[in-house]
Amino acid sequence: MQNEEMAHIKQSLEIPVMMAPMFLISNPKMVINACHSGIIGTFPALNARTGEILEDWMKEITTALETLKQENPDKKIGPWGINYIVHRSNKRYVEDLQLIEKYQPSVVITSLGDPGPVAEIVHAYGGIVFSDVINLKYAKKAIEKGADGLVLVAGGAGGHAGTYNPISFVHEIREFFAGPIALSGGMSKGEDILVTELLGADLAYIGTRFITAEESTASDGYKQTIIDSSIEDIMYTDTFTGVNANYLIPSIIESGLDPEKLQRKEAIDFSELDNKRAKAWKDIWGAGQGIGPIHKVQTVAEIVDELKDGYNQSIETVANKNRTFIQK
Ligand SMILES: Cc1cc2nc3c(=O)[nH]c(=O)nc-3n(C[C@H](O)[C@H](O)[C@H](O)COP(=O)(O)O)c2cc1C
């Protein structure tokens, strides 16, 4: 059933990509433009500061996508999705779930907890639930509790990331799970999408590549730092939230901290920061290892066009290489 739903979603896509939800970065405009470009657009529910704002955003997205579909009946318009925290720390757990039931996003990505109650609601309207996981234990638990698909957050991903090599991670999951897989971790180019498919995953789940989108809520300084940085400027630490995540080292330094002293949580003396406690995500900027190929600010549509070109070229390259190999 979940594979049928996945196949249905893929038919509405130009390339098998989900723009990943990002705290303080994703917004309705990005989502609408991603869907308009033929990929899945998503955002974290908590980016809307209140339930009322979230409802406004959901209205804006559903109305815009409906209009786009009517105006472009032959164009592939991707579905939208939402990231929903299924943890008791989420004070809007009930409120946001009611909005999900009302506005029916095709894709719901759950983080941190039991996807069961959400799955019941999402299945009733024909949507699909992905749970993001960083290891096999969480993957098995998510499937057991009712998730249809898995987002594999591999090493090098932006935000709270795992450490597993993406290739090995997919292989291990495919040992026991035949359902939909979205693979994430450092993917920034079109060829990465083909690799995702070759590995047997269904979707490339791409976050960092979209931080520098013109429409994103990231500050200009944040975008420029990504453009100026490389893989060596990314640091994996649990210092800021208690959970390991990848961050931009220049933003750590800019906040008055010494990256060398961040290895142990207690090593930071936040009082050194003039009582201006640097906040994860707002001051300490998240980004994954895939920042190397990001060279300028572009619209979401331009980014997706580049991904499409790279994807199509890589298909051709593989086909040509194959031919050469056979001729030899
Ligand atoms: C700045 C930033 C914020 C993020 N915030 C969230 C979030 O709120 N919820 C979530 O499920 N994932 C979040 N993520 C993780 C992404 O959804 C996704 O897993 C990741 O970006 C994929 O790897 P990539 O950045 O290498 O493409 C965040 C990632 C980044 C870079």
The ligand as an SDF file (V2000), in Angstrom:
LIG
                    3D

 31 33  0  0  0  0  0  0  0  0999 V2000
   19.5470   24.4810    9.3050 C   0  0  0  0  0  0  0  0  0  0  0  0
   18.8180   23.1880    9.3090 C   0  0  0  0  0  0  0  0  0  0  0  0
   17.6600   23.0500   10.0640 C   0  0  0  0  0  0  0  0  0  0  0  0
   16.9820   21.8230   10.0900 C   0  0  0  0  0  0  0  0  0  0  0  0
   15.8110   21.7270   10.7880 N   0  0  0  0  0  0  0  0  0  0  0  0
   15.0940   20.5730   10.7510 C   0  0  0  0  0  0  0  0  0  0  0  0
   13.8300   20.4770   11.3850 C   0  0  0  0  0  0  0  0  0  0  0  0
   13.3120   21.4220   11.9610 O   0  0  0  0  0  0  0  0  0  0  0  0
   13.1840   19.2860   11.3310 N   0  0  0  0  0  0  0  0  0  0  0  0
   13.7270   18.2090   10.6850 C   0  0  0  0  0  0  0  0  0  0  0  0
   13.0960   17.1520   10.6670 O   0  0  0  0  0  0  0  0  0  0  0  0
   14.9080   18.2820   10.0650 N   0  0  0  0  0  0  0  0  0  0  0  0
   15.5910   19.4340   10.0770 C   0  0  0  0  0  0  0  0  0  0  0  0
   16.7810   19.5200    9.4020 N   0  0  0  0  0  0  0  0  0  0  0  0
   17.2940   18.3490    8.6820 C   0  0  0  0  0  0  0  0  0  0  0  0
   16.7750   18.3340    7.2670 C   0  0  0  0  0  0  0  0  0  0  0  0
   15.3940   18.1410    7.2400 O   0  0  0  0  0  0  0  0  0  0  0  0
   17.4670   17.2080    6.4490 C   0  0  0  0  0  0  0  0  0  0  0  0
   17.4530   15.9970    7.1530 O   0  0  0  0  0  0  0  0  0  0  0  0
   18.8910   17.5570    6.1030 C   0  0  0  0  0  0  0  0  0  0  0  0
   19.0160   18.9010    5.7830 O   0  0  0  0  0  0  0  0  0  0  0  0
   19.3580   16.7190    4.9200 C   0  0  0  0  0  0  0  0  0  0  0  0
   20.7360   16.7790    4.7380 O   0  0  0  0  0  0  0  0  0  0  0  0
   21.4750   17.9020    3.8710 P   0  0  0  0  0  0  0  0  0  0  0  0
   21.3260   19.1670    4.6520 O   0  0  0  0  0  0  0  0  0  0  0  0
   22.8820   17.4320    3.8380 O   0  0  0  0  0  0  0  0  0  0  0  0
   20.8240   17.9790    2.5470 O   0  0  0  0  0  0  0  0  0  0  0  0
   17.4780   20.7270    9.3590 C   0  0  0  0  0  0  0  0  0  0  0  0
   18.6310   20.8920    8.5790 C   0  0  0  0  0  0  0  0  0  0  0  0
   19.2970   22.1030    8.5380 C   0  0  0  0  0  0  0  0  0  0  0  0
   20.4960   22.2690    7.6760 C   0  0  0  0  0  0  0  0  0  0  0  0
  1  2  1  0
  2  3  1  0
  2 30  2  0
  3  4  2  0
  4  5  1  0
  4 28  1  0
  5  6  2  0
  6  7  1  0
  6 13  1  0
  7  8  2  0
  7  9  1  0
  9 10  1  0
 10 11  2  0
 10 12  1  0
 12 13  2  0
 13 14  1  0
 14 15  1  0
 14 28  1  0
 15 16  1  0
 16 17  1  0
 16 18  1  0
 18 19  1  0
 18 20  1  0
 20 21  1  0
 20 22  1  0
 22 23  1  0
 23 24  1  0
 24 25  2  0
 24 26  1  0
 24 27  1  0
 28 29  2  0
 29 30  1  0
 30 31  1  0
M  END
$$$$
